[in-house]
Amino acid sequence: MLQQAWADGFLLTDCAPLYGDAEKVVGAALMNWQGPDPVLATKCGIERGRAIVDFSRQFIGNMLLRSEQRFGRPVNLLSVHEPQNCRPDAEAECLDTLLALRDEGRIAAIGMGGGGFGQQQRWLGKQVVDYVMTFQRINAVTLQGVSDLVPLCRRMKARIWAASPFEMGLLGSGYEQYVQQLSTAPTDQNLIGVRQIATGQLVKQERIIIQRAQHVAAIAAEAGMTLSQIALRFLLSMPQVDYVVVGPSGLEQWNDCLAAYRAGPLPIDLYKHVWQVAQTGEELLRGG
C-alpha cells in the first residue's frame, strides 16, 4: 500500500516509534522502492506503548538514530510526540535539541504531534516549531482548532497538519458502531467511544459529536459520496489546513482516500453545509 501511495504521488509519510512496527514497515517498503524519495516524518519522546517517556537530549538523539536505521535513510521531519507529556522543566532541553538537529541539517523541520493549545501557544511563541499536527480538533465534526490554533500558526508561519480527519473512525469504518451506541444508550448516559478511545476518559459531549456525524453522513448520501470522502474533501476545502494526514489500513481504504483527493475540494454549498454542522453546539464542547 505504501508503494502504491508513493506511486500515486503522495510522498509525505508520517509515522512514529509509538505506532508499533510502523517505521520498520516503511523501511521495508523503501528497500526496493525505485521512485522519487519519500519525505519521511517521524516523532520522538515516547515509545514502547508509552512505557518510555523521555524528552532529554540523549534520548531524542538515540530515538532519531533508531528511526534512521529502521528507515534505512535519513529522517526529514521530526516532531515531539504528545508534547503534553514533556515536563515544563524539560522543555528547554527538548527544544534546544531539536533546534540543534535542524541547524546541523540532520532534520529539515520541527513539529508538534498534538499537545494542548496552551503548550502549542508557548512553543510556537519561541519560533521553533515549523508545523503542528492537530488531533481531533479540525475535521468535519469539530472546528475547535480553527478559532485558536489556526490564527496562531499563521502568525508564527507554522504549517497545520490535520490529523484524525475521520475522528477515530467515526467518519469512516466505525460509523455504524458509534451510531448504534448512540441509539441504545440512555439519554442521560455519557457515551464511551470516539474520544474516550483516545483519552481514556468519558467526555460529556460525546453525543453531539456522533450526532454531527449523522448529519454529515446524510449530506454525503444526498451528494452521492461516502462519509469518509466528504470528510476528507471537507478538509481539502479548508484554506486553514496545509496538509491532511490519513491512516488507511489497507489498499481499499487508500483507494477511497485517493478518490477523494482526486475529486478535490467540495462544491461551495456542500462545504458551507458541513461547516455549519461542524459548529453545531460548539458552546457545549467548550464546556458552555
Summary of the structure (lengths in Angstrom):
residues: 288
radius of gyration: 19.2
end to end distance: 43.5
largest distance: 57.2
contacts: 902
relative contact order: 0.10
helix: 50%
strand: 12%
